[in-house]
Amino acid sequence: MQMLLSSSSSSTFSYALVAALALCCLSAVAAQPQRGLPQPRANSFDANAVILKQNFDSNPDGSYQYNYETSNGIRADEAGYLKNPGSQIEAQVMQGSYSYTGPDGIVYTITYIADENGFRAEGAHIPTPPPVARPAGGPGRFFK
């Protein structure tokens, strides 16, 4: 028995086959270990970490806050709200902090804020740029 396919159903089948093949390839790539940070070993402290505390509160006005803590010392908290709602200068504000123990045994803490001025993070281990020196001629150098 011979099955005849019209050209439109044949091209639809071809597109579906190509899409399925692409999805399989992407799945294989995504399943590879991520580069950068080493994966926790099955017998390590991090691999066996559990969530000790977790809270999330969402309010009708869109504001929220959450926090969590894990058994391996990771902690995070964040609060967010809409600043100047309904105005031309409306902005979403999110601020919080997180901390973790690095491979060197030191607890690293990062505090951050994200608002209409962008994302800003601070931490004792985050490098900061040196101060910019003023030109030798002072502010009146180019203007009288």
C-alpha positions in Angstrom: 0.0 0.0 0.0 1.4 3.3 -1.0 0.7 6.4 1.0 0.5 9.7 -0.9 1.2 12.9 0.9 0.2 16.3 -0.5 3.0 18.8 -0.8 1.6 21.0 2.1 1.4 18.0 4.5 4.8 16.9 3.4 6.4 20.3 4.1 4.6 20.4 7.5 6.0 17.0 8.3 9.5 18.2 7.3 9.2 21.3 9.5 8.0 19.2 12.4 10.9 16.8 12.0 13.4 19.6 11.8 11.9 21.2 14.9 12.0 17.9 16.8 15.6 17.3 15.8 16.6 20.8 16.9 14.8 20.4 20.3 16.7 17.1 20.9 20.0 18.8 20.1 19.3 21.7 22.4 18.2 19.3 25.2 21.5 17.5 24.9 23.5 20.7 25.1 21.5 22.0 28.0 22.0 18.8 29.9 25.8 19.3 29.9 27.4 20.5 33.1 27.7 24.3 33.3 31.1 25.8 33.0 32.5 28.1 35.7 31.5 26.9 39.1 32.2 23.3 39.9 29.3 21.0 40.3 28.8 19.8 43.9 29.9 16.3 44.6 27.3 13.8 45.6 28.9 13.4 49.0 29.6 17.1 49.6 27.9 19.4 52.1 26.2 21.5 49.3 24.7 18.5 47.5 22.9 17.5 50.6 21.7 21.0 51.6 18.0 21.4 52.5 15.8 24.5 52.8 15.5 25.4 56.5 13.3 28.5 56.1 11.4 30.0 53.2 8.8 32.8 53.2 7.1 34.7 50.4 4.6 37.5 51.0 2.8 39.2 48.0 0.5 42.1 48.6 -2.4 43.4 46.4 -0.5 46.6 45.6 2.2 44.5 43.9 4.8 44.8 46.7 6.4 41.6 48.0 9.1 40.3 50.2 10.8 36.9 50.4 13.6 35.2 52.3 15.1 31.8 52.6 17.9 30.0 54.4 19.5 26.7 53.6 21.4 24.2 55.8 24.7 25.0 54.0 24.6 28.7 55.1 23.0 30.3 52.0 20.7 33.1 53.0 18.7 35.6 50.9 16.1 38.2 51.4 14.4 40.7 49.0 11.7 43.3 49.1 10.1 45.0 46.1 7.5 47.7 45.5 6.3 50.1 42.9 7.6 53.6 43.4 5.5 56.6 42.3 2.6 54.3 40.9 0.6 55.8 38.1 3.0 58.7 37.4 5.4 59.4 34.6 8.3 58.5 36.9 6.9 55.1 38.0 9.6 52.6 38.8 9.9 49.1 40.2 12.3 48.9 43.2 13.9 45.7 44.4 16.4 45.6 47.2 17.9 42.9 49.3 20.9 40.8 50.1 22.3 37.3 49.9 25.2 35.5 51.5 27.0 32.3 51.0 30.1 30.5 52.2 32.8 30.5 49.5 35.2 27.6 48.8 37.8 29.4 51.0 35.4 29.2 54.0 34.7 32.9 54.1 31.0 34.1 54.3 30.4 36.5 51.4 27.5 39.0 51.6 26.1 41.1 48.8 23.5 43.8 49.3 21.8 45.3 46.2 19.2 47.6 45.0 17.6 47.8 41.5 15.5 50.8 40.6 15.2 53.6 38.0 18.9 54.2 38.4 19.9 50.6 37.5 21.3 47.7 39.5 23.9 48.5 42.2 25.5 45.8 44.4 27.9 46.2 47.3 30.0 43.7 49.2 33.4 43.8 51.0 34.8 41.4 48.3 33.5 43.4 45.3 36.1 45.6 43.8 35.3 49.3 43.5 36.9 51.7 40.9 39.4 54.2 42.2 38.2 57.8 42.6 38.5 59.9 39.5 41.0 62.8 39.9 40.0 66.3 39.0 41.9 67.9 36.1 44.8 70.1 37.1 43.3 73.2 35.7 40.2 73.0 37.9 36.5 73.5 36.8 37.2 76.9 35.1 39.8 75.5 32.8 37.7 75.6 29.6 35.1 78.1 30.6 35.4 81.7 31.8 
